[in-house]
Amino acid sequence: MVQSQQQHNFNSREDSYLANIALLYYQEGLNQSEIARRLGLSRATIVNYLREGKERGIIDIRVNGERLRHSQKSRKLAEFYNLDDVYIAHTGKDADPEFSRRHTARVAALAFHNIVAPGDIIGVAWGETIKLVSQHLPNRPIPKTEICQVIGSMESSRLLSAEDCAIKIANQIGAVCHTLHAPAVLSSSDLAAALRNEPTIKKQFSRFQNLNAILTSVGDLSENTHVVSSGIIEKADLDKIISDGAAGFICSYLINHNGDNLSIPRNERMIAISFEQIMATPKRIMVASGEKKFAAVKAALLGGHITHAILDEILVSLLLD
């Protein structure tokens, strides 16, 4: 009992330090070295406290995400592709691809809070971009929301699992999370059909009918794309897929350059939201960056698969050319 009380006091003192350091840094304008001298701490400790404060939601830095869509380019792109909103990540045309991905994810994290409303049921896809968005979402509740994982699990050495992405986003916004306990692709269509009829899987699929929003990205068809590295598409099949007119994929469904869904046998072996359910979702949020995503992004826009786009400056320029 005494040990528990001591732990409680330590946590309270630490919270107080975090909050006070935040005030000194963000409101008083003191730099980290000045704060360290005043409090008798090391500069490294101040850096760690500021980082921990953000992670724990004690420090909540807010940028008005609404302003991210107020530009001539965003309005022009929205009008041309019949989009509800376009948010632009201004990264510079010569930016490092990794910086562009991360900054676009930061912009998407702010945009997410403008697009999603209290009470929404939100589908979450999977991939490197969605992973980054989940890591940059502020710890800020959106009341009465639910998160649904919309594609099964895949093996990847470089990415969070689909479940982890969904759980991370749910934790950040205080939502109930519904995961999908199944592989993304099975060895046969009969096995996939049987699994879809299992009560727990069937219940999750029924939730897809009621989605208010879905958060996704698009994938290119390069050899190192995550649908290849995770085994959803075999590397040996890429050339044929491209020669058949594929431009990229959305929620692991291949689309051609006009945005049409390419019906292939693999679709019958997938455990994922259907293409029709994606299109029936009112708010379809796409996050993408980098020139290599251009063909897939344009195809998704031409196909009308997206209502809200968060794109980097390079993609916006290419789409407006």
Helices and strands as residue ranges (DSSP letters): H 2-22, I 23-27, H 32-39, H 43-55, G 65-69, H 72-80, E 85-89, H 97-115, E 121-124, H 128-136, E 146-149, H 162-173, E 176-178, H 189-196, H 199-208, E 213-216, E 218-219, H 226-229, G 235-237, H 238-243, E 246-250, E 253-256, G 265-269, H 275-280, E 283-288, G 291-293, H 294-302, E 308-312, H 313-320
